[in-house]
Amino acid sequence: MPDARHCPACGALNDCALADPQRATQPCWCYAVSIDPAVLEALPAELRNSQCLCPACAQVEAQLQAAQAATKR
């Protein structure tokens, strides 16, 4: 059974708010970024839509940094 706290691509913690009971009512970081569909399609079919990718595998680290900088203004 997949562990919703880990990235299906690399196994690292994915920081998914929905998988963390203490933050499950908060939006996940992935709601604030745009993930290239090709990244998701590169996953094996059985791993798609099973758990969040980590920011590195989702290739969205730059987007997250920009969003964090914008909220600090």
ZADO-1210 file (C-alpha; in nm, 4 decimals, padded with zeros to 6 digits):
<atoms>
<atom x="00.0000" y="00.0000" z="00.0000" code="MET" pos="1"/>
<atom x="00.1469" y="00.3403" z="-00.0936" code="PRO" pos="2"/>
<atom x="00.2429" y="00.5794" z="00.1840" code="ASP" pos="3"/>
<atom x="00.0767" y="00.9159" z="00.1120" code="ALA" pos="4"/>
<atom x="00.3593" y="01.0998" z="00.2903" code="ARG" pos="5"/>
<atom x="00.6225" y="00.9936" z="00.0371" code="HIS" pos="6"/>
<atom x="00.6879" y="01.0817" z="-00.3248" code="CYS" pos="7"/>
<atom x="00.5959" y="00.7958" z="-00.5583" code="PRO" pos="8"/>
<atom x="00.8917" y="00.8802" z="-00.7833" code="ALA" pos="9"/>
<atom x="01.1830" y="00.9013" z="-00.5379" code="CYS" pos="10"/>
<atom x="01.0466" y="00.7983" z="-00.1972" code="GLY" pos="11"/>
<atom x="01.1369" y="01.1286" z="-00.0247" code="ALA" pos="12"/>
<atom x="00.8904" y="01.3012" z="00.2042" code="LEU" pos="13"/>
<atom x="00.6524" y="01.4980" z="-00.0169" code="ASN" pos="14"/>
<atom x="00.5344" y="01.7542" z="00.2440" code="ASP" pos="15"/>
<atom x="00.1721" y="01.6900" z="00.1456" code="CYS" pos="16"/>
<atom x="-00.0572" y="01.8776" z="00.3837" code="ALA" pos="17"/>
<atom x="-00.3447" y="01.6404" z="00.3112" code="LEU" pos="18"/>
<atom x="-00.1373" y="01.3388" z="00.4193" code="ALA" pos="19"/>
<atom x="-00.0490" y="01.5033" z="00.7528" code="ASP" pos="20"/>
<atom x="-00.3363" y="01.4720" z="01.0039" code="PRO" pos="21"/>
<atom x="-00.2246" y="01.7935" z="01.1765" code="GLN" pos="22"/>
<atom x="-00.2442" y="01.9942" z="00.8509" code="ARG" pos="23"/>
<atom x="-00.5144" y="01.8022" z="00.6636" code="ALA" pos="24"/>
<atom x="-00.7517" y="02.0998" z="00.6663" code="THR" pos="25"/>
<atom x="-00.4916" y="02.3244" z="00.4989" code="GLN" pos="26"/>
<atom x="-00.4282" y="02.3358" z="00.1244" code="PRO" pos="27"/>
<atom x="-00.1316" y="02.1385" z="-00.0019" code="CYS" pos="28"/>
<atom x="00.1695" y="02.3187" z="-00.1500" code="TRP" pos="29"/>
<atom x="00.0820" y="02.1665" z="-00.4870" code="CYS" pos="30"/>
<atom x="-00.2331" y="02.3812" z="-00.5068" code="TYR" pos="31"/>
<atom x="-00.0117" y="02.6905" z="-00.5561" code="ALA" pos="32"/>
<atom x="00.1997" y="02.5574" z="-00.8434" code="VAL" pos="33"/>
<atom x="00.1609" y="02.4330" z="-01.1967" code="SER" pos="34"/>
<atom x="00.2997" y="02.0837" z="-01.2541" code="ILE" pos="35"/>
<atom x="00.3881" y="01.9960" z="-01.6116" code="ASP" pos="36"/>
<atom x="00.1575" y="01.7115" z="-01.7236" code="PRO" pos="37"/>
<atom x="00.4612" y="01.5390" z="-01.8786" code="ALA" pos="38"/>
<atom x="00.6089" y="01.4979" z="-01.5290" code="VAL" pos="39"/>
<atom x="00.2961" y="01.3158" z="-01.4150" code="LEU" pos="40"/>
<atom x="00.2767" y="01.1080" z="-01.7326" code="GLU" pos="41"/>
<atom x="00.6348" y="00.9909" z="-01.6736" code="ALA" pos="42"/>
<atom x="00.5174" y="00.8037" z="-01.3633" code="LEU" pos="43"/>
<atom x="00.4068" y="00.4442" z="-01.4053" code="PRO" pos="44"/>
<atom x="00.0276" y="00.4334" z="-01.4429" code="ALA" pos="45"/>
<atom x="-00.0184" y="00.2519" z="-01.1108" code="GLU" pos="46"/>
<atom x="00.1563" y="00.5369" z="-00.9235" code="LEU" pos="47"/>
<atom x="-00.0344" y="00.8262" z="-01.0788" code="ARG" pos="48"/>
<atom x="-00.2917" y="00.9936" z="-00.8546" code="ASN" pos="49"/>
<atom x="-00.1873" y="00.7809" z="-00.5586" code="SER" pos="50"/>
<atom x="00.0147" y="01.0366" z="-00.3621" code="GLN" pos="51"/>
<atom x="00.1848" y="01.3738" z="-00.4096" code="CYS" pos="52"/>
<atom x="00.5200" y="01.4082" z="-00.5749" code="LEU" pos="53"/>
<atom x="00.7867" y="01.5924" z="-00.3774" code="CYS" pos="54"/>
<atom x="00.8633" y="01.9477" z="-00.5004" code="PRO" pos="55"/>
<atom x="01.1913" y="01.8308" z="-00.6576" code="ALA" pos="56"/>
<atom x="01.0319" y="01.5530" z="-00.8642" code="CYS" pos="57"/>
<atom x="00.7395" y="01.7811" z="-00.9529" code="ALA" pos="58"/>
<atom x="01.0027" y="02.0270" z="-01.0801" code="GLN" pos="59"/>
<atom x="00.8318" y="02.3199" z="-00.9051" code="VAL" pos="60"/>
<atom x="01.0907" y="02.4359" z="-00.6526" code="GLU" pos="61"/>
<atom x="01.1400" y="02.7708" z="-00.8298" code="ALA" pos="62"/>
<atom x="00.7631" y="02.8302" z="-00.8309" code="GLN" pos="63"/>
<atom x="00.7430" y="02.7575" z="-00.4580" code="LEU" pos="64"/>
<atom x="01.0294" y="02.9948" z="-00.3812" code="GLN" pos="65"/>
<atom x="00.8614" y="03.2720" z="-00.5825" code="ALA" pos="66"/>
<atom x="00.5293" y="03.2130" z="-00.4054" code="ALA" pos="67"/>
<atom x="00.6973" y="03.2236" z="-00.0634" code="GLN" pos="68"/>
<atom x="00.8786" y="03.5474" z="-00.1523" code="ALA" pos="69"/>
<atom x="00.5520" y="03.7051" z="-00.2694" code="ALA" pos="70"/>
<atom x="00.3759" y="03.6218" z="00.0575" code="THR" pos="71"/>
<atom x="00.6556" y="03.7837" z="00.2600" code="LYS" pos="72"/>
<atom x="00.6006" y="04.1224" z="00.0943" code="ARG" pos="73"/>
</atoms>
